[in-house]
């Protein structure tokens, strides 16, 4: 592939992808790896949200399993990162826009739980996007977030 940073959307418009991997690649690369705090701090940028740790890699936020023993993540996959926002703010922004568009009626809490994921799936289906029920680059862009 000559230029891996250029993708073409369904309307044949060129979109510059500043992430190193796509959402599907991020999902495939995601591993449930348990490490202690020192490992995560030495290898990745970490943010702590509601007693959960997340690390940033290749344009996506992932749960940092083992940073806090016994931590629970309602969503275990990657969350697309944009504008240097932490993952909970990305989710809040998506929830606000989904609520404005009539897809979401739950609390604006920054948690990518079942109600938010259901709203994302409905939004993605209605807009001809891949239905991942997650915040990926195409969904964030269509929501007007990135």
CNS distance restraints for C-alpha pairs under 8 A (distance, minus, plus):
assign (resid   5 and name CA) (resid  16 and name CA) 6.06 0.50 0.50
assign (resid   5 and name CA) (resid  17 and name CA) 5.04 0.50 0.50
assign (resid   5 and name CA) (resid  18 and name CA) 6.41 0.50 0.50
assign (resid   5 and name CA) (resid  19 and name CA) 7.60 0.50 0.50
assign (resid   5 and name CA) (resid  20 and name CA) 7.45 0.50 0.50
assign (resid   6 and name CA) (resid  14 and name CA) 6.71 0.50 0.50
assign (resid   6 and name CA) (resid  15 and name CA) 5.95 0.50 0.50
assign (resid   6 and name CA) (resid  16 and name CA) 4.93 0.50 0.50
assign (resid   6 and name CA) (resid  17 and name CA) 5.79 0.50 0.50
assign (resid   7 and name CA) (resid  14 and name CA) 6.07 0.50 0.50
assign (resid   7 and name CA) (resid  15 and name CA) 5.44 0.50 0.50
assign (resid   7 and name CA) (resid  16 and name CA) 6.53 0.50 0.50
assign (resid   7 and name CA) (resid  17 and name CA) 6.74 0.50 0.50
assign (resid   8 and name CA) (resid  12 and name CA) 5.51 0.50 0.50
assign (resid   8 and name CA) (resid  13 and name CA) 5.74 0.50 0.50
assign (resid   8 and name CA) (resid  14 and name CA) 4.86 0.50 0.50
assign (resid   8 and name CA) (resid  15 and name CA) 5.96 0.50 0.50
assign (resid   9 and name CA) (resid  13 and name CA) 5.80 0.50 0.50
assign (resid   9 and name CA) (resid  14 and name CA) 6.78 0.50 0.50
assign (resid   9 and name CA) (resid  15 and name CA) 6.99 0.50 0.50
assign (resid  18 and name CA) (resid  59 and name CA) 7.87 0.50 0.50
assign (resid  19 and name CA) (resid  58 and name CA) 5.82 0.50 0.50
assign (resid  19 and name CA) (resid  59 and name CA) 4.93 0.50 0.50
assign (resid  20 and name CA) (resid  58 and name CA) 5.20 0.50 0.50
assign (resid  20 and name CA) (resid  59 and name CA) 6.76 0.50 0.50
assign (resid  21 and name CA) (resid  25 and name CA) 5.79 0.50 0.50
assign (resid  21 and name CA) (resid  26 and name CA) 6.20 0.50 0.50
assign (resid  21 and name CA) (resid  58 and name CA) 6.17 0.50 0.50
assign (resid  21 and name CA) (resid  59 and name CA) 7.44 0.50 0.50
assign (resid  22 and name CA) (resid  26 and name CA) 6.10 0.50 0.50
assign (resid  23 and name CA) (resid  27 and name CA) 6.20 0.50 0.50
assign (resid  23 and name CA) (resid  78 and name CA) 7.60 0.50 0.50
assign (resid  23 and name CA) (resid  80 and name CA) 7.62 0.50 0.50
assign (resid  23 and name CA) (resid 136 and name CA) 5.87 0.50 0.50
assign (resid  23 and name CA) (resid 137 and name CA) 7.29 0.50 0.50
assign (resid  24 and name CA) (resid  28 and name CA) 6.28 0.50 0.50
assign (resid  25 and name CA) (resid  29 and name CA) 6.07 0.50 0.50
assign (resid  26 and name CA) (resid  30 and name CA) 6.06 0.50 0.50
assign (resid  26 and name CA) (resid  58 and name CA) 7.86 0.50 0.50
assign (resid  26 and name CA) (resid  60 and name CA) 7.41 0.50 0.50
assign (resid  26 and name CA) (resid  78 and name CA) 6.63 0.50 0.50
assign (resid  27 and name CA) (resid  77 and name CA) 6.54 0.50 0.50
assign (resid  27 and name CA) (resid  78 and name CA) 6.44 0.50 0.50
assign (resid  30 and name CA) (resid  62 and name CA) 7.68 0.50 0.50
assign (resid  30 and name CA) (resid  77 and name CA) 7.29 0.50 0.50
assign (resid  30 and name CA) (resid  78 and name CA) 7.52 0.50 0.50
assign (resid  32 and name CA) (resid  65 and name CA) 6.60 0.50 0.50
assign (resid  33 and name CA) (resid  64 and name CA) 7.77 0.50 0.50
assign (resid  33 and name CA) (resid  65 and name CA) 6.00 0.50 0.50
assign (resid  33 and name CA) (resid  66 and name CA) 7.64 0.50 0.50
assign (resid  34 and name CA) (resid  64 and name CA) 7.53 0.50 0.50
assign (resid  34 and name CA) (resid  65 and name CA) 4.84 0.50 0.50
assign (resid  34 and name CA) (resid  66 and name CA) 4.51 0.50 0.50
assign (resid  34 and name CA) (resid  67 and name CA) 7.61 0.50 0.50
assign (resid  35 and name CA) (resid  39 and name CA) 6.00 0.50 0.50
assign (resid  35 and name CA) (resid  40 and name CA) 6.85 0.50 0.50
assign (resid  35 and name CA) (resid  64 and name CA) 7.87 0.50 0.50
assign (resid  35 and name CA) (resid  65 and name CA) 6.63 0.50 0.50
assign (resid  35 and name CA) (resid  66 and name CA) 5.04 0.50 0.50
assign (resid  35 and name CA) (resid  67 and name CA) 6.42 0.50 0.50
assign (resid  36 and name CA) (resid  40 and name CA) 6.73 0.50 0.50
assign (resid  36 and name CA) (resid  66 and name CA) 5.61 0.50 0.50
assign (resid  36 and name CA) (resid  67 and name CA) 5.21 0.50 0.50
assign (resid  36 and name CA) (resid  68 and name CA) 7.94 0.50 0.50
assign (resid  37 and name CA) (resid  41 and name CA) 6.08 0.50 0.50
assign (resid  37 and name CA) (resid  66 and name CA) 7.40 0.50 0.50
assign (resid  37 and name CA) (resid  67 and name CA) 4.74 0.50 0.50
assign (resid  37 and name CA) (resid  68 and name CA) 7.62 0.50 0.50
assign (resid  38 and name CA) (resid  42 and name CA) 6.06 0.50 0.50
assign (resid  39 and name CA) (resid  43 and name CA) 6.20 0.50 0.50
assign (resid  40 and name CA) (resid  44 and name CA) 5.66 0.50 0.50
assign (resid  40 and name CA) (resid  45 and name CA) 7.79 0.50 0.50
assign (resid  40 and name CA) (resid  46 and name CA) 7.10 0.50 0.50
assign (resid  40 and name CA) (resid  55 and name CA) 7.51 0.50 0.50
assign (resid  40 and name CA) (resid  64 and name CA) 7.18 0.50 0.50
assign (resid  40 and name CA) (resid  67 and name CA) 7.14 0.50 0.50
assign (resid  41 and name CA) (resid  45 and name CA) 6.82 0.50 0.50
assign (resid  41 and name CA) (resid  46 and name CA) 6.59 0.50 0.50
assign (resid  44 and name CA) (resid  55 and name CA) 5.88 0.50 0.50
assign (resid  44 and name CA) (resid  56 and name CA) 6.45 0.50 0.50
assign (resid  44 and name CA) (resid  57 and name CA) 7.28 0.50 0.50
assign (resid  45 and name CA) (resid  55 and name CA) 5.52 0.50 0.50
assign (resid  45 and name CA) (resid  56 and name CA) 5.63 0.50 0.50
assign (resid  46 and name CA) (resid  53 and name CA) 6.51 0.50 0.50
assign (resid  46 and name CA) (resid  54 and name CA) 5.56 0.50 0.50
assign (resid  46 and name CA) (resid  55 and name CA) 4.62 0.50 0.50
assign (resid  46 and name CA) (resid  56 and name CA) 6.76 0.50 0.50
assign (resid  47 and name CA) (resid  53 and name CA) 5.71 0.50 0.50
assign (resid  47 and name CA) (resid  54 and name CA) 5.44 0.50 0.50
assign (resid  47 and name CA) (resid  55 and name CA) 6.65 0.50 0.50
assign (resid  47 and name CA) (resid  86 and name CA) 7.13 0.50 0.50
assign (resid  48 and name CA) (resid  52 and name CA) 5.47 0.50 0.50
assign (resid  48 and name CA) (resid  53 and name CA) 4.52 0.50 0.50
assign (resid  48 and name CA) (resid  54 and name CA) 6.47 0.50 0.50
assign (resid  49 and name CA) (resid  53 and name CA) 6.35 0.50 0.50
assign (resid  49 and name CA) (resid  54 and name CA) 7.77 0.50 0.50
assign (resid  49 and name CA) (resid  88 and name CA) 7.15 0.50 0.50
assign (resid  51 and name CA) (resid  68 and name CA) 7.53 0.50 0.50
assign (resid  51 and name CA) (resid  71 and name CA) 7.29 0.50 0.50
assign (resid  52 and name CA) (resid  63 and name CA) 7.58 0.50 0.50
assign (resid  52 and name CA) (resid  64 and name CA) 7.82 0.50 0.50
assign (resid  52 and name CA) (resid  67 and name CA) 7.99 0.50 0.50
assign (resid  52 and name CA) (resid  68 and name CA) 6.90 0.50 0.50
assign (resid  52 and name CA) (resid  71 and name CA) 6.10 0.50 0.50
assign (resid  52 and name CA) (resid  72 and name CA) 7.33 0.50 0.50
assign (resid  52 and name CA) (resid  73 and name CA) 7.31 0.50 0.50
assign (resid  53 and name CA) (resid  63 and name CA) 6.15 0.50 0.50
assign (resid  53 and name CA) (resid  64 and name CA) 5.27 0.50 0.50
assign (resid  53 and name CA) (resid  65 and name CA) 7.63 0.50 0.50
assign (resid  53 and name CA) (resid  67 and name CA) 6.34 0.50 0.50
assign (resid  53 and name CA) (resid  68 and name CA) 7.19 0.50 0.50
assign (resid  54 and name CA) (resid  61 and name CA) 6.13 0.50 0.50
assign (resid  54 and name CA) (resid  62 and name CA) 5.36 0.50 0.50
assign (resid  54 and name CA) (resid  63 and name CA) 4.51 0.50 0.50
assign (resid  54 and name CA) (resid  64 and name CA) 4.91 0.50 0.50
assign (resid  54 and name CA) (resid  87 and name CA) 7.86 0.50 0.50
assign (resid  55 and name CA) (resid  61 and name CA) 5.58 0.50 0.50
assign (resid  55 and name CA) (resid  62 and name CA) 5.39 0.50 0.50
assign (resid  55 and name CA) (resid  63 and name CA) 6.40 0.50 0.50
assign (resid  55 and name CA) (resid  64 and name CA) 5.79 0.50 0.50
assign (resid  56 and name CA) (resid  60 and name CA) 5.69 0.50 0.50
assign (resid  56 and name CA) (resid  61 and name CA) 4.57 0.50 0.50
assign (resid  56 and name CA) (resid  62 and name CA) 6.44 0.50 0.50
assign (resid  57 and name CA) (resid  61 and name CA) 6.51 0.50 0.50
assign (resid  57 and name CA) (resid  62 and name CA) 7.69 0.50 0.50
assign (resid  59 and name CA) (resid  80 and name CA) 6.33 0.50 0.50
assign (resid  59 and name CA) (resid  81 and name CA) 5.48 0.50 0.50
assign (resid  59 and name CA) (resid  82 and name CA) 7.48 0.50 0.50
assign (resid  60 and name CA) (resid  78 and name CA) 5.70 0.50 0.50
assign (resid  60 and name CA) (resid  79 and name CA) 5.33 0.50 0.50
assign (resid  60 and name CA) (resid  80 and name CA) 4.54 0.50 0.50
assign (resid  60 and name CA) (resid  81 and name CA) 5.04 0.50 0.50
assign (resid  61 and name CA) (resid  78 and name CA) 5.46 0.50 0.50
assign (resid  61 and name CA) (resid  79 and name CA) 5.01 0.50 0.50
assign (resid  61 and name CA) (resid  80 and name CA) 6.41 0.50 0.50
assign (resid  61 and name CA) (resid  81 and name CA) 6.34 0.50 0.50
assign (resid  61 and name CA) (resid  87 and name CA) 6.28 0.50 0.50
assign (resid  62 and name CA) (resid  76 and name CA) 7.41 0.50 0.50
assign (resid  62 and name CA) (resid  77 and name CA) 6.34 0.50 0.50
assign (resid  62 and name CA) (resid  78 and name CA) 4.98 0.50 0.50
assign (resid  62 and name CA) (resid  79 and name CA) 6.68 0.50 0.50
assign (resid  63 and name CA) (resid  73 and name CA) 7.18 0.50 0.50
assign (resid  63 and name CA) (resid  76 and name CA) 6.46 0.50 0.50
assign (resid  63 and name CA) (resid  77 and name CA) 7.49 0.50 0.50
assign (resid  63 and name CA) (resid  78 and name CA) 7.86 0.50 0.50
assign (resid  65 and name CA) (resid  69 and name CA) 7.88 0.50 0.50
assign (resid  65 and name CA) (resid  71 and name CA) 7.64 0.50 0.50
assign (resid  66 and name CA) (resid  70 and name CA) 7.57 0.50 0.50
assign (resid  66 and name CA) (resid  71 and name CA) 7.64 0.50 0.50
assign (resid  74 and name CA) (resid 111 and name CA) 7.46 0.50 0.50
assign (resid  74 and name CA) (resid 112 and name CA) 6.67 0.50 0.50
assign (resid  74 and name CA) (resid 113 and name CA) 5.46 0.50 0.50
assign (resid  74 and name CA) (resid 114 and name CA) 7.92 0.50 0.50
assign (resid  75 and name CA) (resid 112 and name CA) 5.92 0.50 0.50
assign (resid  75 and name CA) (resid 113 and name CA) 6.26 0.50 0.50
assign (resid  78 and name CA) (resid 134 and name CA) 7.91 0.50 0.50
assign (resid  79 and name CA) (resid  87 and name CA) 6.59 0.50 0.50
assign (resid  79 and name CA) (resid 134 and name CA) 6.95 0.50 0.50
assign (resid  79 and name CA) (resid 135 and name CA) 5.53 0.50 0.50
assign (resid  79 and name CA) (resid 136 and name CA) 6.54 0.50 0.50
assign (resid  80 and name CA) (resid  87 and name CA) 7.91 0.50 0.50
assign (resid  80 and name CA) (resid  90 and name CA) 7.87 0.50 0.50
assign (resid  80 and name CA) (resid 135 and name CA) 5.71 0.50 0.50
assign (resid  80 and name CA) (resid 136 and name CA) 4.97 0.50 0.50
assign (resid  80 and name CA) (resid 137 and name CA) 6.02 0.50 0.50
assign (resid  80 and name CA) (resid 140 and name CA) 7.88 0.50 0.50
assign (resid  81 and name CA) (resid  85 and name CA) 6.54 0.50 0.50
assign (resid  81 and name CA) (resid  86 and name CA) 7.35 0.50 0.50
assign (resid  81 and name CA) (resid  87 and name CA) 6.81 0.50 0.50
assign (resid  81 and name CA) (resid  90 and name CA) 7.02 0.50 0.50
assign (resid  82 and name CA) (resid  90 and name CA) 7.69 0.50 0.50
assign (resid  82 and name CA) (resid 146 and name CA) 6.11 0.50 0.50
assign (resid  83 and name CA) (resid 146 and name CA) 7.23 0.50 0.50
assign (resid  85 and name CA) (resid  89 and name CA) 6.17 0.50 0.50
assign (resid  85 and name CA) (resid  90 and name CA) 6.35 0.50 0.50
assign (resid  86 and name CA) (resid  90 and name CA) 6.50 0.50 0.50
assign (resid  87 and name CA) (resid  91 and name CA) 6.30 0.50 0.50
assign (resid  87 and name CA) (resid 110 and name CA) 7.88 0.50 0.50
assign (resid  88 and name CA) (resid  92 and name CA) 6.12 0.50 0.50
assign (resid  88 and name CA) (resid 109 and name CA) 7.98 0.50 0.50
assign (resid  88 and name CA) (resid 110 and name CA) 4.47 0.50 0.50
assign (resid  88 and name CA) (resid 111 and name CA) 6.51 0.50 0.50
assign (resid  89 and name CA) (resid  93 and name CA) 6.05 0.50 0.50
assign (resid  89 and name CA) (resid 110 and name CA) 6.17 0.50 0.50
assign (resid  90 and name CA) (resid  94 and name CA) 6.30 0.50 0.50
assign (resid  90 and name CA) (resid 110 and name CA) 7.51 0.50 0.50
assign (resid  91 and name CA) (resid  95 and name CA) 6.05 0.50 0.50
assign (resid  91 and name CA) (resid 110 and name CA) 4.83 0.50 0.50
assign (resid  91 and name CA) (resid 111 and name CA) 6.48 0.50 0.50
assign (resid  91 and name CA) (resid 112 and name CA) 6.39 0.50 0.50
assign (resid  91 and name CA) (resid 135 and name CA) 7.72 0.50 0.50
assign (resid  92 and name CA) (resid  96 and name CA) 6.12 0.50 0.50
assign (resid  92 and name CA) (resid 108 and name CA) 5.95 0.50 0.50
assign (resid  92 and name CA) (resid 109 and name CA) 6.32 0.50 0.50
assign (resid  92 and name CA) (resid 110 and name CA) 4.43 0.50 0.50
assign (resid  92 and name CA) (resid 111 and name CA) 7.65 0.50 0.50
assign (resid  93 and name CA) (resid  97 and name CA) 6.31 0.50 0.50
assign (resid  93 and name CA) (resid 145 and name CA) 7.18 0.50 0.50
assign (resid  94 and name CA) (resid  98 and name CA) 5.96 0.50 0.50
assign (resid  94 and name CA) (resid 135 and name CA) 7.88 0.50 0.50
assign (resid  94 and name CA) (resid 140 and name CA) 7.30 0.50 0.50
assign (resid  94 and name CA) (resid 143 and name CA) 7.13 0.50 0.50
assign (resid  94 and name CA) (resid 145 and name CA) 7.41 0.50 0.50
assign (resid  95 and name CA) (resid  99 and name CA) 5.96 0.50 0.50
assign (resid  95 and name CA) (resid 104 and name CA) 6.74 0.50 0.50
assign (resid  95 and name CA) (resid 108 and name CA) 6.06 0.50 0.50
assign (resid  95 and name CA) (resid 110 and name CA) 7.57 0.50 0.50
assign (resid  95 and name CA) (resid 116 and name CA) 6.81 0.50 0.50
assign (resid  96 and name CA) (resid 100 and name CA) 6.23 0.50 0.50
assign (resid  96 and name CA) (resid 108 and name CA) 6.77 0.50 0.50
assign (resid  97 and name CA) (resid 101 and name CA) 6.14 0.50 0.50
assign (resid  97 and name CA) (resid 143 and name CA) 6.55 0.50 0.50
assign (resid  98 and name CA) (resid 102 and name CA) 6.18 0.50 0.50
assign (resid  98 and name CA) (resid 103 and name CA) 5.11 0.50 0.50
assign (resid  98 and name CA) (resid 104 and name CA) 5.31 0.50 0.50
assign (resid  98 and name CA) (resid 119 and name CA) 6.99 0.50 0.50
assign (resid  98 and name CA) (resid 120 and name CA) 7.55 0.50 0.50
assign (resid  98 and name CA) (resid 123 and name CA) 7.69 0.50 0.50
assign (resid  98 and name CA) (resid 143 and name CA) 7.66 0.50 0.50
assign (resid  99 and name CA) (resid 103 and name CA) 5.62 0.50 0.50
assign (resid  99 and name CA) (resid 104 and name CA) 4.45 0.50 0.50
assign (resid  99 and name CA) (resid 105 and name CA) 5.95 0.50 0.50
assign (resid 100 and name CA) (resid 104 and name CA) 7.97 0.50 0.50
assign (resid 103 and name CA) (resid 119 and name CA) 5.17 0.50 0.50
assign (resid 103 and name CA) (resid 120 and name CA) 7.72 0.50 0.50
assign (resid 103 and name CA) (resid 122 and name CA) 7.14 0.50 0.50
assign (resid 103 and name CA) (resid 123 and name CA) 6.74 0.50 0.50
assign (resid 104 and name CA) (resid 115 and name CA) 7.44 0.50 0.50
assign (resid 104 and name CA) (resid 116 and name CA) 6.73 0.50 0.50
assign (resid 104 and name CA) (resid 119 and name CA) 5.43 0.50 0.50
assign (resid 106 and name CA) (resid 115 and name CA) 6.68 0.50 0.50
assign (resid 106 and name CA) (resid 116 and name CA) 7.44 0.50 0.50
assign (resid 111 and name CA) (resid 116 and name CA) 7.75 0.50 0.50
assign (resid 112 and name CA) (resid 116 and name CA) 5.68 0.50 0.50
assign (resid 112 and name CA) (resid 117 and name CA) 6.37 0.50 0.50
assign (resid 112 and name CA) (resid 134 and name CA) 7.97 0.50 0.50
assign (resid 113 and name CA) (resid 117 and name CA) 6.12 0.50 0.50
assign (resid 114 and name CA) (resid 118 and name CA) 6.03 0.50 0.50
assign (resid 115 and name CA) (resid 119 and name CA) 6.32 0.50 0.50
assign (resid 116 and name CA) (resid 120 and name CA) 6.16 0.50 0.50
assign (resid 117 and name CA) (resid 121 and name CA) 6.14 0.50 0.50
assign (resid 117 and name CA) (resid 133 and name CA) 4.77 0.50 0.50
assign (resid 117 and name CA) (resid 134 and name CA) 6.18 0.50 0.50
assign (resid 118 and name CA) (resid 122 and name CA) 6.31 0.50 0.50
assign (resid 118 and name CA) (resid 133 and name CA) 6.42 0.50 0.50
assign (resid 119 and name CA) (resid 123 and name CA) 6.13 0.50 0.50
assign (resid 119 and name CA) (resid 133 and name CA) 7.70 0.50 0.50
assign (resid 120 and name CA) (resid 124 and name CA) 6.01 0.50 0.50
assign (resid 120 and name CA) (resid 132 and name CA) 7.99 0.50 0.50
assign (resid 120 and name CA) (resid 133 and name CA) 5.05 0.50 0.50
assign (resid 120 and name CA) (resid 134 and name CA) 6.47 0.50 0.50
assign (resid 120 and name CA) (resid 135 and name CA) 7.55 0.50 0.50
assign (resid 121 and name CA) (resid 125 and name CA) 6.11 0.50 0.50
assign (resid 121 and name CA) (resid 131 and name CA) 5.44 0.50 0.50
assign (resid 121 and name CA) (resid 132 and name CA) 6.45 0.50 0.50
assign (resid 121 and name CA) (resid 133 and name CA) 4.35 0.50 0.50
assign (resid 121 and name CA) (resid 134 and name CA) 7.54 0.50 0.50
assign (resid 122 and name CA) (resid 126 and name CA) 6.15 0.50 0.50
assign (resid 123 and name CA) (resid 127 and name CA) 6.20 0.50 0.50
assign (resid 124 and name CA) (resid 128 and name CA) 6.14 0.50 0.50
assign (resid 124 and name CA) (resid 129 and name CA) 4.78 0.50 0.50
assign (resid 124 and name CA) (resid 130 and name CA) 6.41 0.50 0.50
assign (resid 124 and name CA) (resid 131 and name CA) 5.43 0.50 0.50
assign (resid 124 and name CA) (resid 132 and name CA) 7.80 0.50 0.50
assign (resid 124 and name CA) (resid 133 and name CA) 7.63 0.50 0.50
assign (resid 124 and name CA) (resid 139 and name CA) 6.79 0.50 0.50
assign (resid 125 and name CA) (resid 129 and name CA) 5.97 0.50 0.50
assign (resid 125 and name CA) (resid 130 and name CA) 7.21 0.50 0.50
assign (resid 125 and name CA) (resid 131 and name CA) 5.97 0.50 0.50
assign (resid 129 and name CA) (resid 138 and name CA) 7.28 0.50 0.50
assign (resid 129 and name CA) (resid 139 and name CA) 7.22 0.50 0.50
assign (resid 135 and name CA) (resid 139 and name CA) 5.98 0.50 0.50
assign (resid 135 and name CA) (resid 140 and name CA) 6.30 0.50 0.50
assign (resid 136 and name CA) (resid 140 and name CA) 6.16 0.50 0.50
assign (resid 137 and name CA) (resid 141 and name CA) 6.09 0.50 0.50
assign (resid 137 and name CA) (resid 146 and name CA) 7.87 0.50 0.50
assign (resid 138 and name CA) (resid 142 and name CA) 6.10 0.50 0.50
assign (resid 139 and name CA) (resid 143 and name CA) 6.04 0.50 0.50
assign (resid 140 and name CA) (resid 144 and name CA) 6.26 0.50 0.50
assign (resid 140 and name CA) (resid 145 and name CA) 5.10 0.50 0.50
assign (resid 140 and name CA) (resid 146 and name CA) 5.87 0.50 0.50
assign (resid 141 and name CA) (resid 145 and name CA) 5.56 0.50 0.50
assign (resid 141 and name CA) (resid 146 and name CA) 5.21 0.50 0.50
